[in-house]
Amino acid sequence: MNSLEYIDHSVSRLINEYNDEIEMEIIKFQDHYKVVVTICQEEPPYKDFIGIGTDRRSARRAARKALNGLYLEAYSDGKNH
């Protein structure tokens, strides 16, 4: 998984159930997928969280891992939403 050149790249934005905008970047490398998801708000209440997931065969599984990490960081204490 040390390939530096990517095959495909896409970015999408969505609004989650907490009304936060999430940006999802999916990068396909020759031997794996990497997904980076972020919540970064420029207005109060300020939030800046990131989740990263990888999977050898599936962009969907990589996205699920990234979102799980993001949600744990952003919402696990119940004070951030």
QUIJOPE-V620494 format. One record per helix or strand of 2 or more residues. SS is the DSSP state (2 for helix, 1 for strand). FROM is the first residue (numbers start at 1). TO is the last residue. If there is no record, write none. Layout:
{{SS & FROM & TO} {SS & FROM & TO}}
//
This chain:
{{1 & 6 & 15} {1 & 21 & 29} {1 & 33 & 40} {1 & 48 & 55} {2 & 59 & 75}}
//
